[in-house]
Amino acid sequence: MKKPIVFDQKQQDGKPLESNDPRDFLTPTWYMDWDNPVVQQYTAEKAASADDDVSKAIKLFYGVRDDFLYSPYDISINREDYRASALIQRSHGWCVQKSLAMAACCRALGIPARLGYADVKNHLTTPKLRESMGTDYFSYHGYAEIWLNGRWVKATPVFNLTLCQKAKVKPQEFDGHEDALFQEYDQVGHQHMEYLQDRGVYSDLPFHEIMTDFAWRYPKYQEQMWGIVDPGDFANDAAQNRQPVTTAGQAA
């Protein structure tokens, strides 16, 4: 029998909010390493033509959404892979990594940003992933909260445009004023995403908390995440295996 994975608690892990002051969400952290030259260069390039915080946040949203392909097949158990600089140096990531990268880039521009998590039922999945996970219930779906025009605005720069086009899901848009969370329905009215439980907002990534939850909730997590040896292309799998779903969440 395999020994269960035990994730050690580290000082750098994020905690539930103890403050709501935007000024407390500007500094670099071990995960949001916006002081890293890789993050600074990426941020500067994406926001180069923007002249206010809203415009900068919008450009960052579309950059993070589309520059890094969404891939839930190879979720890492290594802390280093969750640093903003690590995502920017590769071509793919999942919601926790992509949302953290956006928050870090916002902080690099002097825009307060933090992280939110919720449990969701994701109907945009594949038989391969559903079988490996044993469910379409995703815990700790990650999004970013950004301080714009005196209020916190939610942004989810996760599903890249090419994935949405292949899976026939409307791409998530962001105008810097309204919350940008996943739509409930796809382009033809089938259910796409349900938010089931709000886990709150954090100053930084609660890595230990997330990974400990995954280790018991998803048994195959102990096989280097889902046990999918060949990660393949999630977008192509989603396009080929998309199952029509009614608003009641049952296959049509």
C-alpha positions in Angstrom: 0.0 0.0 0.0 1.3 3.4 -0.9 2.0 5.8 1.9 -0.2 8.9 1.9 1.4 12.1 0.7 2.1 14.5 3.6 2.6 18.1 2.8 4.7 20.0 5.3 3.5 23.4 6.5 5.7 26.3 5.4 6.0 29.8 6.6 5.4 31.2 3.1 1.9 29.7 2.8 -1.0 32.1 2.5 -3.5 32.4 5.3 -7.2 33.5 5.4 -7.5 37.2 5.3 -6.6 39.2 8.5 -6.9 42.5 6.7 -9.1 44.1 4.0 -6.8 47.1 3.5 -5.7 47.2 -0.1 -2.2 48.4 0.9 -1.6 45.0 2.5 -1.8 43.2 -0.9 1.1 44.9 -2.8 4.3 43.2 -1.5 6.0 40.3 -3.3 5.8 36.9 -1.6 7.6 33.6 -2.1 4.8 32.6 -4.5 3.9 36.0 -5.9 7.5 36.7 -6.7 6.9 39.8 -8.8 10.3 41.1 -8.0 11.7 38.3 -10.2 13.0 39.8 -13.5 10.9 37.2 -15.5 7.7 38.5 -13.9 8.7 42.1 -14.2 9.5 41.8 -17.9 6.3 39.9 -18.7 4.2 42.5 -16.8 5.9 45.4 -18.5 5.4 44.0 -21.9 1.7 43.2 -21.3 0.8 46.6 -19.8 3.1 48.7 -21.9 0.4 50.7 -23.7 -2.0 51.0 -20.7 -2.3 54.3 -18.9 -4.5 53.5 -15.9 -5.0 50.6 -13.5 -8.2 49.3 -15.1 -6.5 49.2 -18.6 -3.4 47.5 -17.1 -5.5 44.9 -15.4 -7.5 44.2 -18.5 -4.3 43.7 -20.6 -2.9 41.4 -17.9 -6.2 39.4 -17.8 -6.1 38.6 -21.5 -2.4 38.0 -21.5 -2.5 35.4 -18.7 -5.7 33.9 -20.1 -4.3 33.2 -23.5 -0.5 33.1 -23.2 -0.7 30.0 -21.0 -2.9 27.0 -22.0 -5.2 25.7 -19.4 -4.1 22.1 -18.4 -5.5 20.2 -15.4 -3.8 17.0 -16.5 -0.4 17.6 -14.9 -1.0 19.4 -11.7 2.3 19.5 -9.8 2.9 18.6 -6.1 6.0 20.8 -6.0 5.8 24.2 -4.4 8.3 25.7 -6.8 5.9 25.2 -9.7 3.4 27.5 -8.1 5.6 30.6 -8.2 4.5 33.3 -10.6 7.9 33.2 -12.3 7.6 29.4 -12.8 4.3 29.7 -14.8 5.6 32.5 -16.9 8.5 30.4 -18.0 6.3 27.6 -19.3 3.4 27.3 -21.7 0.6 25.9 -19.5 -1.0 25.9 -16.1 -4.3 25.4 -14.2 -6.6 27.8 -12.4 -4.6 28.1 -9.2 -1.3 28.9 -11.0 -2.8 31.2 -13.6 -4.9 33.3 -11.1 -1.8 33.6 -8.8 0.3 34.8 -11.7 -2.3 37.5 -12.6 -2.4 38.7 -9.0 1.4 38.8 -8.9 1.6 40.8 -12.1 -1.0 43.3 -10.7 1.1 43.8 -7.6 4.1 44.4 -9.8 2.3 47.4 -11.3 1.3 48.7 -7.9 -2.3 47.4 -8.1 -3.4 45.5 -4.9 -4.4 41.9 -5.7 -5.2 38.8 -3.7 -6.5 35.2 -4.2 -9.9 33.7 -3.9 -11.0 30.0 -3.9 -14.3 28.2 -4.4 -15.4 24.6 -5.0 -17.1 24.2 -8.4 -18.8 21.5 -10.5 -17.1 21.7 -13.8 -19.1 20.4 -16.8 -16.2 21.4 -19.1 -14.1 18.3 -18.4 -13.2 15.1 -20.2 -13.9 11.5 -19.7 -10.2 11.0 -19.1 -10.0 13.5 -16.3 -13.4 12.6 -14.8 -12.5 8.9 -14.6 -9.1 9.7 -13.0 -10.5 12.1 -10.5 -13.6 10.0 -9.8 -15.8 13.2 -10.0 -16.4 16.5 -11.8 -16.3 18.3 -8.4 -13.2 20.6 -8.3 -12.2 21.9 -4.9 -10.1 25.2 -4.6 -10.9 26.6 -8.0 -8.7 29.7 -8.0 -9.4 33.3 -9.1 -7.9 36.7 -8.5 -9.4 39.7 -6.7 -8.1 43.1 -7.9 -8.5 46.5 -6.3 -9.9 48.7 -9.0 -11.8 52.0 -8.7 -12.1 51.6 -4.9 -13.5 48.0 -4.9 -12.4 44.4 -5.2 -13.2 42.9 -8.6 -13.0 39.2 -9.3 -11.1 37.9 -12.4 -10.7 34.4 -13.7 -8.1 34.3 -16.4 -8.1 30.5 -16.7 -9.7 29.0 -19.9 -7.7 30.2 -22.9 -9.4 31.3 -26.0 -8.4 28.3 -28.2 -9.8 25.9 -25.6 -13.1 27.8 -25.4 -13.4 27.7 -29.2 -12.7 24.0 -29.4 -15.1 23.2 -26.6 -17.8 25.6 -27.8 -17.7 27.7 -24.6 -18.0 31.4 -24.5 -14.6 32.8 -23.5 -14.5 34.7 -20.2 -14.2 38.5 -20.8 -13.1 41.2 -18.3 -13.8 44.9 -18.4 -12.2 45.8 -15.1 -15.5 46.9 -13.6 -17.6 43.8 -13.2 -16.7 40.4 -11.7 -15.4 38.0 -14.4 -16.3 34.5 -13.2 -17.1 31.5 -15.3 -20.4 31.6 -17.1 -23.0 29.1 -16.1 -23.7 28.0 -19.7 -21.9 27.2 -22.9 -22.6 28.6 -26.3 -25.6 26.3 -26.9 -27.1 26.6 -23.4 -25.7 23.5 -21.8 -24.4 23.9 -18.2 -20.8 24.8 -17.9 -19.8 25.7 -14.4 -21.5 25.7 -11.0 -20.1 27.4 -7.9 -20.9 25.2 -5.0 -18.9 26.5 -2.0 -17.0 29.7 -1.3 -13.7 29.1 0.5 -12.9 32.7 1.0 -10.1 35.1 0.1 -6.4 34.7 0.9 -3.4 37.0 0.9 -1.3 34.4 -0.8 -1.4 30.7 -2.0 -2.5 28.3 0.8 -0.5 25.5 -0.8 -0.5 23.1 2.2 -4.3 23.6 2.6 -5.0 22.9 -1.1 -2.7 19.9 -1.4 -3.9 18.3 1.8 -7.5 18.5 0.5 -6.6 17.0 -2.8 -4.7 14.1 -1.2 -7.8 12.8 0.5 -10.5 14.0 -1.9 -8.9 12.5 -5.0 -7.3 9.1 -4.3 -5.3 9.1 -7.5 -3.7 12.3 -6.5 -1.0 10.2 -4.9 0.0 8.9 -8.3 1.5 12.3 -9.3 -1.9 13.8 -9.8 -4.8 11.9 -11.5 -2.5 9.1 -12.7 -2.5 10.5 -16.3 0.8 9.4 -17.7 0.5 11.2 -21.0 -1.0 14.7 -20.3 -1.8 15.2 -23.9 -3.9 18.1 -25.1 -6.8 19.0 -22.8 -8.3 21.3 -25.4 -8.5 18.6 -28.1 -9.9 16.1 -25.6 -12.5 18.6 -24.4 -13.6 19.3 -28.0 -13.8 15.6 -28.9 -15.6 14.4 -25.8 -17.8 17.4 -24.8 -21.0 15.9 -23.5 -24.2 17.9 -23.9 -25.5 18.7 -20.4 -28.9 20.0 -19.3 -29.3 22.7 -16.7 -30.0 20.0 -14.2 -26.5 18.7 -14.7 -27.5 15.4 -16.3 -26.1 14.2 -19.7 -28.6 15.0 -22.5 
